[in-house]
Amino acid sequence: MAEYTESTADDQPYEYKLPGKSTSSFPYEMAGPAGAVFELLTYTPWGNTLTKEMALAALKGENLGKGTATDFLAISFSTPDLVGHSFGPTSVEQEDIFLRLDEELADLLKALDSWVGPEGYTVFLTGDHGVMDVPAYWQAHHLPAGLIDPRQLSQTLNQALLDAFGPGNYVQMAQMNDQLYLNHALLREKNLSVAAVQQVLQQRLMKIAGVADLINLRAIAQANLPDRQLSLYKNSYHAGRSGDLQLMYQPGWFVGLPIGTTHGSAYTYDRQVPCIFYGWGIRRGETWRSTSPSDIAPTLSALLRMLPPSGTTGQPIGEALRPWLK
C-alpha cells in the first residue's frame, strides 16, 4: 500500500462496499458470500488475468498470425470500468487495477513477440469513454460539483408537464443516456410539438442545481451550443433509437446516488481516452492534435492498404505510420 502514491486514502464514504464487506478497503476476502463469488472476481485484477489467459488461448488455439491473411484479435479488459464506477478513478482500488493491468499487457506483448516476432503484429489500445471524478472528491478540493436527485428531477419534470398541458403520461421513458422519450401518440392527441414540451421543461428543469440545459434532439441544429459540443451530440444521435430531448448538466454534476461515479457527458473528462499504436508499421512519436477512437479503423485500413469501413467517420492518423507506408 505504501507504493500507491497516485490515489486518495482508502475507505472513502463514497466508495462501494463489496458483498460481505463492512468497509471499502484492503484487504479483501475473496471467498465471498454464497452466490457472489464470481461477482467479487470482476472487481479484482484477476478478472483481467482471466481475460488475458483466454486471449492467449485464442491466439494459440486459432493459430492467429501464422497464415497469409491478417487476423484480428479484440480484447476487452472491463474490470477497470467496473472498479472505476464503484470506487472512483482516484481510488486505491483503481490504482491497484491499473498497476496490475500493466503487467498483464506486458505478458501479452511478450507472448506476441515469441509467437510471431516483434514485427509480426500491430497493437492499438483505447477506451470507450472517460469518467467523471466522484463529485464528493471535487467538493473536497473546493471545486463546483454535485449530485442531482433523480426523484427531484422526475417530480419536477412531471409537475411541469401537468401544469402546462394537463393530466397525461407524456414521457414514455426517462433517463436513458440522459434522454427523454416522449409519448408521441399523446402529443398528437393534444396537438403538442416536441418543441413546445422542450420549452416548458427547459424553464422548469434549469432551476434545479446542476442542470445546464435541455436540448431538442429533433431540431438539434438549432441548439445553442459551442460547435464542438454540438458536433458530439449530433454524432451520438440516431433517428431510430435516440430520445426526443437531451438533458445537459453542469461540469462536475450528474444524476445519481452518493456512491461511485459515472460518465456520458460531452465534457473533456468523459472524452479523454488513450489512443496508442505499437508494433509493425508504427513509428515512434506522439501527436498533440485531437484524435478519436473513430480514427482507429481508418488508420489500420491505411496500414493494411485497404479501403476503410463504409460507415467510418474518422480519418487516418498519418503521423502514427512509418514514412514508407504513407
C-alpha positions as CSV (number, residue, x, y, z in Angstrom):
1,M,0.0,0.0,0.0
2,A,2.9,2.4,0.7
3,E,3.8,2.4,-3.0
4,Y,0.3,3.5,-4.1
5,T,1.0,7.3,-4.2
6,E,-1.4,8.3,-7.0
7,S,-4.6,7.6,-5.2
8,T,-6.7,9.0,-2.3
9,A,-6.8,7.5,1.2
10,D,-8.6,4.2,1.3
11,D,-12.1,3.6,2.5
12,Q,-13.8,6.8,1.4
13,P,-17.5,7.3,2.3
14,Y,-18.5,7.4,-1.4
15,E,-16.9,4.1,-2.3
16,Y,-18.9,0.9,-2.9
17,K,-18.8,-1.9,-0.4
18,L,-18.3,-5.3,-1.9
19,P,-20.7,-8.1,-0.8
20,G,-19.8,-9.3,2.6
21,K,-17.6,-6.3,3.4
22,S,-18.3,-3.7,6.1
23,T,-15.7,-1.3,4.7
24,S,-14.4,-0.4,1.2
25,S,-10.8,-1.0,2.0
26,F,-8.0,-3.5,1.6
27,P,-7.6,-6.4,2.3
28,Y,-10.5,-8.1,0.6
29,E,-11.7,-11.5,1.5
30,M,-12.2,-13.2,-1.9
31,A,-14.1,-16.2,-0.7
32,G,-17.2,-14.0,-0.6
33,P,-20.8,-14.8,0.5
34,A,-22.6,-17.7,-1.2
35,G,-23.8,-16.8,-4.7
36,A,-21.4,-13.8,-5.0
37,V,-18.1,-15.5,-5.6
38,F,-17.9,-14.7,-9.3
39,E,-19.3,-11.2,-8.8
40,L,-16.4,-10.5,-6.5
41,L,-13.9,-11.7,-9.1
42,T,-15.0,-9.0,-11.6
43,Y,-13.8,-6.3,-9.1
44,T,-10.3,-7.7,-8.9
45,P,-7.2,-7.7,-11.0
46,W,-7.8,-11.4,-11.6
47,G,-10.7,-10.6,-13.9
48,N,-8.1,-9.1,-16.2
49,T,-5.8,-12.1,-15.7
50,L,-8.5,-14.5,-16.9
51,T,-9.3,-12.3,-19.9
52,K,-5.6,-12.3,-20.8
53,E,-5.4,-16.0,-20.4
54,M,-8.4,-16.5,-22.7
55,A,-6.8,-14.2,-25.3
56,L,-3.6,-16.2,-25.2
57,A,-5.6,-19.4,-25.6
58,A,-7.4,-17.9,-28.6
59,L,-4.1,-16.8,-30.1
60,K,-2.6,-20.3,-30.0
61,G,-5.8,-22.3,-30.4
62,E,-6.8,-20.4,-33.6
63,N,-3.2,-20.2,-34.8
64,L,-3.5,-16.5,-35.2
65,G,-0.8,-14.7,-37.2
66,K,0.5,-17.9,-38.8
67,G,-1.3,-17.7,-42.1
68,T,-1.2,-15.5,-45.1
69,A,-4.3,-13.4,-44.2
70,T,-4.4,-10.7,-41.5
71,D,-6.0,-11.9,-38.3
72,F,-7.7,-9.6,-35.8
73,L,-8.0,-10.3,-32.0
74,A,-10.0,-7.9,-29.9
75,I,-9.6,-8.0,-26.1
76,S,-11.7,-6.0,-23.6
77,F,-10.4,-5.5,-20.1
78,S,-13.6,-4.5,-18.4
79,T,-12.5,-4.6,-14.7
80,P,-11.1,-1.0,-14.7
81,D,-14.6,0.2,-15.8
82,L,-16.4,-1.6,-13.0
83,V,-13.9,-0.6,-10.3
84,G,-13.9,3.0,-11.6
85,H,-17.7,3.2,-11.4
86,S,-17.8,1.7,-7.9
87,F,-14.8,3.3,-6.2
88,G,-13.9,6.3,-8.4
89,P,-10.9,6.9,-10.6
90,T,-8.7,8.2,-7.8
91,S,-9.3,5.2,-5.5
92,V,-6.6,2.8,-4.3
93,E,-8.6,0.0,-5.9
94,Q,-8.3,1.7,-9.3
95,E,-4.6,2.4,-9.0
96,D,-4.1,-1.3,-8.0
97,I,-6.1,-2.4,-11.0
98,F,-4.0,-0.4,-13.5
99,L,-0.7,-1.3,-12.0
100,R,-1.5,-4.9,-12.3
101,L,-3.1,-4.4,-15.8
102,D,0.3,-3.1,-16.9
103,E,1.8,-6.5,-16.0
104,E,-1.0,-8.3,-18.0
105,L,-0.3,-6.1,-21.0
106,A,3.4,-6.9,-20.7
107,D,2.7,-10.6,-20.7
108,L,0.6,-10.2,-23.8
109,L,3.3,-8.3,-25.7
110,K,6.0,-10.8,-24.6
111,A,3.7,-13.7,-25.8
112,L,3.2,-11.9,-29.2
113,D,6.9,-11.3,-29.6
114,S,7.5,-15.0,-29.0
115,W,4.6,-16.2,-31.2
116,V,5.0,-14.0,-34.4
117,G,8.1,-11.9,-33.7
118,P,8.2,-8.2,-32.8
119,E,7.5,-7.1,-36.4
120,G,4.7,-9.6,-36.8
121,Y,1.9,-7.7,-35.2
122,T,0.3,-4.3,-34.6
123,V,-1.4,-3.4,-31.4
124,F,-3.8,-0.5,-30.7
125,L,-5.1,0.4,-27.2
126,T,-8.0,2.7,-26.4
127,G,-11.1,3.1,-24.2
128,D,-14.8,3.5,-24.9
129,H,-15.2,6.5,-22.6
130,G,-13.5,8.6,-19.9
131,V,-15.0,9.2,-16.5
132,M,-16.1,11.9,-14.0
133,D,-14.4,12.1,-10.7
134,V,-16.7,11.4,-7.7
135,P,-18.4,14.7,-7.1
136,A,-17.5,14.5,-3.4
137,Y,-13.9,14.3,-4.4
138,W,-14.2,17.6,-6.3
139,Q,-16.1,19.2,-3.4
140,A,-13.3,18.2,-1.0
141,H,-10.9,20.1,-3.3
142,H,-13.2,23.2,-3.4
143,L,-14.4,22.6,-7.0
144,P,-18.0,23.0,-8.1
145,A,-19.7,19.6,-8.3
146,G,-22.7,17.7,-7.0
147,L,-25.4,15.1,-7.5
148,I,-28.9,15.7,-8.9
149,D,-31.5,13.7,-7.0
150,P,-33.3,11.5,-9.6
151,R,-36.6,11.8,-7.6
152,Q,-36.5,15.6,-7.6
153,L,-35.8,15.6,-11.3
154,S,-38.6,13.2,-12.1
155,Q,-41.1,15.1,-9.8
156,T,-40.2,18.5,-11.3
157,L,-40.5,17.1,-14.8
158,N,-43.9,15.5,-14.3
159,Q,-45.3,18.5,-12.4
160,A,-44.2,20.9,-15.1
161,L,-45.9,18.9,-17.8
162,L,-49.1,18.5,-15.7
163,D,-49.2,22.3,-15.0
164,A,-48.7,23.2,-18.7
165,F,-50.7,20.5,-20.5
166,G,-53.0,18.8,-18.1
167,P,-53.0,15.1,-17.0
168,G,-51.2,12.5,-19.1
169,N,-48.3,10.2,-19.5
170,Y,-46.1,12.5,-21.6
171,V,-42.8,10.7,-21.0
172,Q,-42.6,7.1,-22.0
173,M,-39.0,6.6,-20.9
174,A,-36.7,8.9,-19.0
175,Q,-33.0,9.0,-18.1
176,M,-31.8,6.6,-20.8
177,N,-28.4,8.2,-21.5
178,D,-29.9,11.4,-20.1
179,Q,-32.6,11.4,-22.8
180,L,-36.3,11.7,-22.5
181,Y,-38.5,9.7,-24.8
182,L,-41.9,11.4,-25.3
183,N,-45.3,9.8,-25.9
184,H,-45.9,10.9,-29.5
185,A,-49.4,9.4,-29.6
186,L,-50.4,11.7,-26.7
187,L,-48.6,14.7,-28.2
188,R,-50.7,14.2,-31.4
189,E,-53.8,13.8,-29.4
190,K,-53.2,17.1,-27.6
191,N,-51.7,18.8,-30.7
192,L,-48.4,19.4,-29.0
193,S,-44.9,19.6,-30.6
194,V,-41.7,18.4,-29.2
195,A,-40.5,22.0,-29.2
196,A,-43.5,23.0,-27.0
197,V,-42.7,20.3,-24.5
198,Q,-39.0,21.3,-24.5
199,Q,-39.7,24.9,-23.8
200,V,-41.9,24.1,-20.8
201,L,-39.4,21.6,-19.3
202,Q,-36.3,23.7,-20.1
203,Q,-37.6,26.6,-18.0
204,R,-38.5,24.4,-15.0
205,L,-35.6,21.9,-15.0
206,M,-32.9,24.6,-15.3
207,K,-33.9,25.8,-11.9
208,I,-32.5,22.6,-10.4
209,A,-28.9,22.9,-9.3
210,G,-26.6,21.2,-11.7
211,V,-28.9,21.2,-14.7
212,A,-27.4,23.2,-17.6
213,D,-29.9,22.8,-20.5
214,L,-32.4,20.7,-22.2
215,I,-31.9,20.2,-25.9
216,N,-34.4,19.3,-28.6
217,L,-32.8,16.4,-30.4
218,R,-35.4,16.6,-33.2
219,A,-34.1,20.1,-34.0
220,I,-30.5,19.7,-32.8
221,A,-29.0,22.0,-35.4
222,Q,-30.8,24.9,-33.6
223,A,-29.3,24.1,-30.2
224,N,-27.4,27.0,-28.7
225,L,-24.1,25.0,-28.1
226,P,-20.5,25.5,-28.9
227,D,-19.6,23.9,-32.3
228,R,-17.5,21.1,-30.7
229,Q,-20.3,20.1,-28.2
230,L,-22.9,20.4,-30.9
231,S,-21.0,18.0,-33.2
232,L,-20.6,15.5,-30.3
233,Y,-24.4,15.4,-29.7
234,K,-25.0,15.2,-33.4
235,N,-22.7,12.2,-33.6
236,S,-24.5,10.5,-30.7
237,Y,-27.9,10.9,-32.2
238,H,-29.6,8.0,-34.0
239,A,-33.0,8.8,-35.5
240,G,-34.4,5.3,-34.8
241,R,-33.1,4.9,-31.3
242,S,-32.4,8.2,-29.6
243,G,-34.9,10.1,-27.5
244,D,-36.5,13.4,-28.2
245,L,-34.9,15.6,-25.5
246,Q,-31.4,15.6,-24.1
247,L,-30.6,16.7,-20.6
248,M,-27.3,18.5,-20.1
249,Y,-25.7,19.0,-16.7
250,Q,-23.1,21.4,-15.4
251,P,-19.5,20.2,-15.3
252,G,-19.0,18.0,-12.3
253,W,-22.7,17.2,-11.9
254,F,-24.7,14.1,-12.8
255,V,-27.9,12.3,-11.8
256,G,-27.2,9.6,-9.3
257,L,-26.6,8.4,-5.7
258,P,-23.7,9.3,-3.5
259,I,-21.7,6.1,-4.2
260,G,-19.3,5.8,-7.1
261,T,-19.4,7.8,-10.3
262,T,-20.4,7.6,-14.0
263,H,-19.8,9.1,-17.4
264,G,-21.7,10.2,-20.5
265,S,-21.4,13.9,-20.9
266,A,-19.7,15.9,-23.6
267,Y,-17.2,17.4,-21.2
268,T,-13.5,16.7,-21.6
269,Y,-13.2,14.4,-18.6
270,D,-15.7,12.0,-20.2
271,R,-14.0,12.1,-23.6
272,Q,-10.3,11.6,-22.6
273,V,-9.2,8.2,-23.6
274,P,-5.9,6.7,-24.7
275,C,-5.2,6.1,-28.4
276,I,-2.0,4.2,-28.6
277,F,-0.5,2.3,-31.5
278,Y,2.5,-0.1,-31.3
279,G,4.3,-2.6,-33.4
280,W,4.6,-3.3,-37.1
281,G,4.2,-0.2,-39.3
282,I,4.1,2.2,-36.4
283,R,6.6,5.0,-35.9
284,R,7.8,6.3,-32.5
285,G,6.3,9.6,-31.5
286,E,3.1,11.4,-30.5
287,T,0.6,14.0,-31.7
288,W,-0.9,16.9,-30.0
289,R,-3.8,17.3,-32.4
290,S,-7.2,15.9,-31.4
291,T,-7.8,12.3,-32.4
292,S,-10.6,9.9,-31.7
293,P,-11.3,6.2,-31.4
294,S,-13.2,6.6,-34.7
295,D,-9.7,7.2,-36.3
296,I,-8.5,3.8,-35.4
297,A,-10.3,1.8,-38.2
298,P,-9.1,4.2,-40.9
299,T,-5.6,4.1,-39.5
300,L,-5.5,0.3,-39.5
301,S,-7.0,0.3,-43.0
302,A,-4.2,2.6,-44.3
303,L,-1.7,0.4,-42.6
304,L,-3.1,-2.6,-44.5
305,R,-3.5,-0.7,-47.7
306,M,-7.3,-1.3,-47.9
307,L,-10.4,0.8,-48.0
308,P,-11.8,1.9,-44.6
309,P,-15.1,0.6,-43.4
310,S,-18.1,2.1,-45.2
311,G,-19.6,3.7,-42.1
312,T,-16.5,5.2,-40.6
313,T,-16.4,8.9,-39.7
314,G,-12.7,9.1,-38.7
315,Q,-9.5,9.9,-40.5
316,P,-6.2,8.0,-40.6
317,I,-3.7,9.2,-38.0
318,G,-0.9,9.7,-40.6
319,E,1.8,10.7,-38.1
320,A,1.5,7.3,-36.4
321,L,2.5,5.4,-39.5
322,R,6.1,4.8,-40.7
323,P,7.0,7.1,-43.6
324,W,7.2,4.2,-46.1
325,L,3.6,3.5,-45.5
326,K,2.3,7.0,-46.4
